[in-house]
Amino acid sequence: MKILQLFAFFSLPHGGGTVDLVYKLSRALAQRGHEVTIYTSDFELDRAYIDSLQGIEVYPFRCVSSLAGFYLMPGMVGQVRKRLQDFDIIHLHCFRSFQNTVIHHYAKKYGIPYVLDTHGSLPRTTGGKRGVKWLLRWLFDIAFGYRILEDASKGMLFITNVDRLLKLTVRMLTRHMRVTNAAIYLYDKDTGSYKCMAVGRRKIEIQKEIKSTNVLIEWLKEKKAPLLIDDIINWVQKEAMFPHRIVLKRTLERLRVTMRSLKAALCVPAFIRGQTVGFLVLGNKLSGVGYTRDDIALLGTLSNSAAIAVENARMYEELHNRIKRIAGLYKEQHELFIDTATAFSYAVDLRDAYSRQHAQRIIEYCMIIIKGLVEELTAT
């Protein structure tokens, strides 16, 4: 397989752990027989570090600007336009970068799948502070980022194993959103409840099953929108000002209890043809910063894409199992037909000694021919 790796610069002292990861991953892939190529810039380039990668092509394009950590490499555009179609898959490292915008455009144009590893760069803020960098990141997300993420999520549609898809989704959410925990609940037709199918951090104990009559499920079905525990707390506080609205207050309290039992700071429902097929559960962010409206919108898109992917994977598995059952039935019926035909012909032969001897000779001749063919094939 021909694999393209992309990172803005290739210098261990400057890039640290991410550069080391790209280096070791590329080397491991090459050792397994894959053809690996790395596109990077000449910013703080460590030539000796590159030369130590045996059997891997590294293209350090000239960096004309590194303003605000955005490394511009115009020379890469022509190379990507000419050679991108030679690769089977692309691995993008970090989220907001010049090379990601270029690769996204041509990967979509040529129909080449890509994997996005954000390495924790997805959040716009650090420690909840907003400034010039936050503004630049917001502009990037509006112009390019959301489309890069959305198209990357479509790659889930090609995964046909349900368990693998679910584990991949929660691992991606836990890692890239940098949350304390993540889980996926899917509707089970047999029990009529929503079961936890995958957990991002296994050490955290959460509720394994939620009935369809639970207040949280009813709320998600009715509102058809994500639910934040912070919003519930705010609503409860507001309802305290109106003692006569007891019913709503009780509902909100029950919602808060359910959310806490799930270790959830945010619940995002997933819909297919208007039906609530499941929902995502996410814990608090490790940074302590709350979920923004942009985060919620992005997670809503991801949740629905994941639901479609799971539905496709389930349909594929059902089709595969049905084909196996049909093949088994065909084999069984075929063997039954052969046995019946053999018994019938043997019964006919018993009535006539000449026919019986004739059939026996034909069987012997056939066995001699088969033996000769086997010996001939073995000799060649």
PLY file of the C-alpha trace (Angstrom):
ply
format ascii 1.0
element vertex 380
property float x
property float y
property float z
element edge 379
property int vertex1
property int vertex2
end_header
0.00 0.00 0.00
1.24 3.51 -0.85
0.80 5.80 2.16
1.30 9.56 2.36
2.06 11.18 5.74
1.76 14.95 6.24
3.09 17.19 8.99
3.99 20.88 8.97
7.65 20.44 10.00
10.06 17.61 10.72
12.25 18.54 13.63
12.29 16.55 16.86
13.49 19.45 19.11
10.83 21.77 17.64
7.92 19.33 17.19
8.46 16.94 20.08
6.16 13.96 20.52
4.11 14.42 17.34
7.19 14.41 15.12
8.51 11.36 16.97
5.17 9.61 16.40
5.22 10.37 12.64
8.81 9.11 12.48
8.16 5.82 14.30
4.84 5.19 12.55
6.40 5.74 9.11
9.32 3.47 9.93
7.01 0.71 11.24
4.81 0.90 8.13
7.87 0.69 5.86
9.14 -2.36 7.76
5.79 -4.05 7.04
6.32 -3.59 3.31
4.32 -0.41 2.68
5.61 2.43 0.50
5.66 5.50 2.76
6.14 9.11 1.69
6.29 12.16 3.97
5.37 15.71 2.88
6.64 18.40 5.24
8.30 21.85 5.22
11.93 22.94 5.59
11.07 24.91 8.73
13.64 24.00 11.43
14.46 20.98 9.27
16.53 18.24 10.91
18.31 16.68 7.94
20.10 14.00 9.97
16.78 12.93 11.48
15.29 12.54 7.99
18.30 10.64 6.63
17.89 8.04 9.38
14.57 6.99 7.82
15.71 4.25 5.46
13.50 3.44 2.49
11.13 6.40 3.05
10.82 9.39 0.73
10.68 12.75 2.52
9.81 15.93 0.63
10.64 19.10 2.62
8.91 21.94 0.75
10.12 25.49 1.20
8.26 27.34 3.98
7.65 30.97 3.01
5.86 31.92 6.25
5.28 30.48 9.73
3.06 33.29 11.04
0.89 32.22 14.00
2.01 28.62 13.57
0.53 28.38 10.06
3.29 27.09 7.76
2.81 28.10 4.13
4.34 25.83 1.47
3.13 26.96 -1.99
5.52 24.56 -3.73
3.57 21.63 -2.33
0.47 22.43 -4.40
2.02 21.45 -7.74
3.46 18.23 -6.30
0.11 17.26 -4.77
-1.71 17.97 -8.03
0.68 15.69 -9.96
1.32 12.84 -7.52
-1.58 12.55 -5.09
-3.36 10.02 -7.28
-0.40 7.64 -6.81
-1.30 7.08 -3.14
-3.82 4.63 -1.68
-4.44 6.49 1.59
-3.37 9.72 3.29
-2.63 10.36 6.97
-3.03 14.00 8.06
-1.41 15.03 11.35
-2.82 17.95 13.39
-5.94 19.81 12.39
-5.41 23.40 11.25
-2.67 23.57 8.64
-1.96 24.73 5.11
-1.19 21.20 3.87
-4.49 19.86 5.21
-6.50 22.38 3.17
-4.57 21.49 0.01
-4.76 17.74 0.56
-8.46 17.87 1.45
-9.26 19.62 -1.84
-7.38 17.15 -4.06
-8.22 14.04 -2.01
-11.89 14.83 -2.45
-11.36 15.57 -6.14
-9.52 12.30 -6.81
-11.55 10.18 -4.38
-8.62 9.19 -2.14
-9.49 8.33 1.50
-7.69 10.14 4.30
-7.30 9.76 8.05
-7.15 12.83 10.30
-5.21 12.63 13.57
-5.63 15.95 15.39
-3.21 15.16 18.26
-5.30 17.26 20.62
-5.36 20.32 18.33
-9.14 20.31 17.78
-10.16 22.71 20.63
-9.78 26.41 19.81
-9.00 27.59 23.32
-6.30 26.74 25.84
-7.39 27.16 29.41
-10.59 28.89 28.33
-8.79 32.02 27.06
-9.74 33.73 23.82
-7.47 35.94 21.78
-5.99 36.42 18.32
-5.14 32.74 17.94
-8.70 31.77 18.88
-10.02 34.16 16.21
-7.67 32.74 13.56
-8.69 29.19 14.47
-12.36 30.13 14.30
-11.87 31.63 10.82
-10.02 28.52 9.68
-12.81 26.26 10.96
-15.46 28.28 9.15
-13.51 28.34 5.87
-11.96 24.84 5.85
-12.00 22.98 9.17
-15.60 21.82 9.36
-15.48 20.44 5.82
-12.22 18.58 6.52
-13.74 16.98 9.62
-17.05 16.19 7.95
-15.40 14.51 4.95
-13.06 12.60 7.27
-16.08 11.25 9.17
-17.51 9.88 5.91
-14.68 7.37 5.91
-16.64 5.51 8.58
-19.10 4.40 5.89
-16.48 2.03 4.48
-16.08 0.09 7.76
-18.28 -3.00 7.69
-17.57 -4.40 11.17
-19.96 -2.87 13.73
-17.82 -3.48 16.83
-14.72 -2.08 15.17
-16.63 0.99 13.99
-18.05 1.72 17.45
-14.68 1.32 19.19
-13.02 3.52 16.59
-15.64 6.24 17.08
-15.38 6.41 20.88
-11.58 6.28 20.73
-11.57 9.16 18.26
-13.98 11.20 20.39
-12.03 10.60 23.61
-8.72 11.44 22.01
-9.55 14.36 19.76
-12.17 16.06 21.91
-9.95 15.44 24.96
-12.77 14.37 27.25
-12.79 12.33 30.46
-14.98 9.63 28.93
-17.14 8.81 25.92
-19.73 6.11 25.18
-22.17 5.05 22.48
-25.68 3.74 23.19
-27.68 1.99 20.47
-31.30 0.88 20.39
-31.81 -2.87 20.87
-34.99 -4.14 19.18
-35.09 -7.32 21.24
-35.15 -5.60 24.64
-36.65 -2.28 23.56
-33.92 -0.40 25.41
-30.69 1.48 24.63
-27.53 -0.49 25.41
-23.98 0.78 25.88
-22.04 -0.69 22.95
-18.64 1.02 23.34
-16.82 2.98 26.05
-13.88 5.34 25.58
-12.32 4.88 29.03
-13.05 1.44 30.48
-12.04 2.29 34.04
-15.10 4.51 34.41
-18.25 2.66 35.47
-21.38 3.86 33.69
-24.93 2.62 33.28
-25.02 -0.26 30.79
-28.64 -0.03 29.70
-31.36 2.62 29.59
-35.04 1.83 29.01
-36.96 3.59 26.26
-39.29 5.00 28.89
-36.43 6.80 30.66
-36.90 10.56 30.92
-33.65 11.19 29.03
-34.72 9.09 26.03
-38.13 10.74 25.96
-36.51 14.19 26.12
-34.07 13.44 23.26
-36.89 12.01 21.13
-39.11 15.02 21.73
-36.53 17.81 21.47
-34.35 16.13 18.80
-31.38 18.14 20.01
-28.22 17.61 22.14
-28.58 18.03 25.89
-26.00 19.67 28.19
-25.98 19.03 31.92
-25.02 22.69 32.43
-28.28 23.68 30.72
-30.23 21.34 33.01
-28.64 22.91 36.09
-29.48 26.40 34.82
-33.08 25.38 34.11
-33.45 23.87 37.58
-32.22 27.09 39.17
-34.66 29.13 37.11
-37.54 26.81 37.97
-36.77 27.30 41.67
-38.10 30.82 41.20
-41.49 29.39 40.20
-42.59 26.86 42.90
-45.92 26.21 41.18
-44.18 24.54 38.19
-43.53 21.34 40.11
-43.92 18.88 37.17
-41.21 20.49 35.03
-38.86 20.77 37.98
-39.23 17.06 38.75
-38.50 16.22 35.11
-35.33 18.32 35.16
-34.20 16.69 38.40
-34.69 13.24 36.91
-32.76 14.32 33.83
-29.88 15.50 35.98
-29.82 12.20 37.92
-29.75 10.19 34.67
-27.01 12.33 33.16
-24.86 11.88 36.25
-25.39 8.11 36.23
-24.02 8.16 32.67
-21.07 10.40 33.70
-22.35 12.70 30.96
-21.70 16.37 30.44
-23.30 16.16 26.99
-25.70 13.76 25.24
-26.00 13.92 21.46
-28.84 11.93 19.84
-28.50 10.17 16.48
-31.39 9.93 14.04
-32.14 7.83 10.98
-35.37 8.55 9.12
-36.59 10.52 12.13
-36.06 7.63 14.58
-33.73 7.91 17.59
-31.38 4.99 16.92
-28.89 5.90 19.63
-26.91 8.68 21.26
-23.38 9.73 22.15
-22.35 10.40 25.74
-19.39 12.66 26.45
-17.87 13.58 29.78
-16.24 16.86 30.73
-13.32 18.22 28.75
-9.92 17.66 30.31
-9.21 21.37 29.91
-12.20 22.25 32.11
-13.69 24.38 29.33
-17.36 23.86 28.50
-18.77 22.72 25.16
-19.34 25.53 22.67
-22.22 25.70 20.23
-19.74 24.93 17.43
-18.64 21.79 19.30
-22.24 20.68 19.67
-23.03 21.31 15.99
-19.97 19.34 14.93
-20.81 16.45 17.28
-24.37 16.41 15.97
-23.07 15.93 12.42
-20.64 13.25 13.58
-23.36 11.46 15.55
-25.68 11.20 12.54
-22.79 10.13 10.26
-21.86 7.44 12.78
-25.49 6.27 12.94
-25.62 5.86 9.16
-22.28 4.04 9.20
-23.50 1.66 11.92
-26.71 1.02 10.00
-24.70 0.22 6.85
-22.37 -2.07 8.79
-25.32 -3.90 10.35
-26.98 -4.34 6.96
-23.70 -5.67 5.55
-23.35 -8.18 8.39
-26.98 -9.29 7.99
-26.47 -9.72 4.24
-23.24 -11.65 4.81
-24.94 -13.98 7.31
-27.90 -14.47 4.98
-25.58 -15.43 2.12
-23.85 -17.95 4.40
-27.21 -19.46 5.38
-28.30 -19.70 1.74
-24.97 -21.30 0.80
-25.41 -23.81 3.63
-28.95 -24.64 2.52
-27.80 -25.05 -1.09
-25.01 -27.43 -0.01
-27.42 -29.42 2.13
-30.03 -29.69 -0.63
-27.38 -30.46 -3.23
-26.00 -33.34 -1.13
-29.53 -34.61 -0.56
-30.18 -34.58 -4.31
-26.94 -36.48 -5.07
-27.69 -39.09 -2.40
-31.24 -39.52 -3.71
-30.10 -39.82 -7.33
-27.38 -42.33 -6.35
-29.85 -44.45 -4.40
-32.35 -44.34 -7.29
-29.77 -45.36 -9.88
-28.49 -48.14 -7.62
-32.03 -49.42 -7.16
-32.50 -49.48 -10.94
-29.18 -51.30 -11.43
-30.13 -54.02 -8.97
-32.90 -55.09 -11.31
-30.44 -55.82 -14.10
-27.07 -57.56 -13.56
-25.65 -56.24 -16.89
-26.51 -52.60 -16.00
-25.02 -53.04 -12.55
-21.69 -54.29 -14.01
-21.71 -51.54 -16.65
-22.15 -48.78 -14.01
-19.38 -50.34 -11.90
-16.95 -50.28 -14.89
-17.76 -46.64 -15.60
-16.99 -45.75 -11.98
-13.64 -47.60 -12.21
-12.71 -45.81 -15.46
-13.56 -42.46 -13.91
-11.38 -43.19 -10.90
-8.44 -44.12 -13.17
-8.85 -40.85 -15.13
-9.03 -38.77 -11.94
-5.93 -40.52 -10.55
-4.02 -39.81 -13.77
-5.02 -36.13 -13.73
-3.93 -35.78 -10.10
-0.54 -37.36 -10.84
-0.07 -35.11 -13.88
-0.95 -31.95 -11.92
1.32 -33.02 -9.05
4.23 -33.61 -11.42
3.87 -30.16 -13.00
0 1
1 2
2 3
3 4
4 5
5 6
6 7
7 8
8 9
9 10
10 11
11 12
12 13
13 14
14 15
15 16
16 17
17 18
18 19
19 20
20 21
21 22
22 23
23 24
24 25
25 26
26 27
27 28
28 29
29 30
30 31
31 32
32 33
33 34
34 35
35 36
36 37
37 38
38 39
39 40
40 41
41 42
42 43
43 44
44 45
45 46
46 47
47 48
48 49
49 50
50 51
51 52
52 53
53 54
54 55
55 56
56 57
57 58
58 59
59 60
60 61
61 62
62 63
63 64
64 65
65 66
66 67
67 68
68 69
69 70
70 71
71 72
72 73
73 74
74 75
75 76
76 77
77 78
78 79
79 80
80 81
81 82
82 83
83 84
84 85
85 86
86 87
87 88
88 89
89 90
90 91
91 92
92 93
93 94
94 95
95 96
96 97
97 98
98 99
99 100
100 101
101 102
102 103
103 104
104 105
105 106
106 107
107 108
108 109
109 110
110 111
111 112
112 113
113 114
114 115
115 116
116 117
117 118
118 119
119 120
120 121
121 122
122 123
123 124
124 125
125 126
126 127
127 128
128 129
129 130
130 131
131 132
132 133
133 134
134 135
135 136
136 137
137 138
138 139
139 140
140 141
141 142
142 143
143 144
144 145
145 146
146 147
147 148
148 149
149 150
150 151
151 152
152 153
153 154
154 155
155 156
156 157
157 158
158 159
159 160
160 161
161 162
162 163
163 164
164 165
165 166
166 167
167 168
168 169
169 170
170 171
171 172
172 173
173 174
174 175
175 176
176 177
177 178
178 179
179 180
180 181
181 182
182 183
183 184
184 185
185 186
186 187
187 188
188 189
189 190
190 191
191 192
192 193
193 194
194 195
195 196
196 197
197 198
198 199
199 200
200 201
201 202
202 203
203 204
204 205
205 206
206 207
207 208
208 209
209 210
210 211
211 212
212 213
213 214
214 215
215 216
216 217
217 218
218 219
219 220
220 221
221 222
222 223
223 224
224 225
225 226
226 227
227 228
228 229
229 230
230 231
231 232
232 233
233 234
234 235
235 236
236 237
237 238
238 239
239 240
240 241
241 242
242 243
243 244
244 245
245 246
246 247
247 248
248 249
249 250
250 251
251 252
252 253
253 254
254 255
255 256
256 257
257 258
258 259
259 260
260 261
261 262
262 263
263 264
264 265
265 266
266 267
267 268
268 269
269 270
270 271
271 272
272 273
273 274
274 275
275 276
276 277
277 278
278 279
279 280
280 281
281 282
282 283
283 284
284 285
285 286
286 287
287 288
288 289
289 290
290 291
291 292
292 293
293 294
294 295
295 296
296 297
297 298
298 299
299 300
300 301
301 302
302 303
303 304
304 305
305 306
306 307
307 308
308 309
309 310
310 311
311 312
312 313
313 314
314 315
315 316
316 317
317 318
318 319
319 320
320 321
321 322
322 323
323 324
324 325
325 326
326 327
327 328
328 329
329 330
330 331
331 332
332 333
333 334
334 335
335 336
336 337
337 338
338 339
339 340
340 341
341 342
342 343
343 344
344 345
345 346
346 347
347 348
348 349
349 350
350 351
351 352
352 353
353 354
354 355
355 356
356 357
357 358
358 359
359 360
360 361
361 362
362 363
363 364
364 365
365 366
366 367
367 368
368 369
369 370
370 371
371 372
372 373
373 374
374 375
375 376
376 377
377 378
378 379
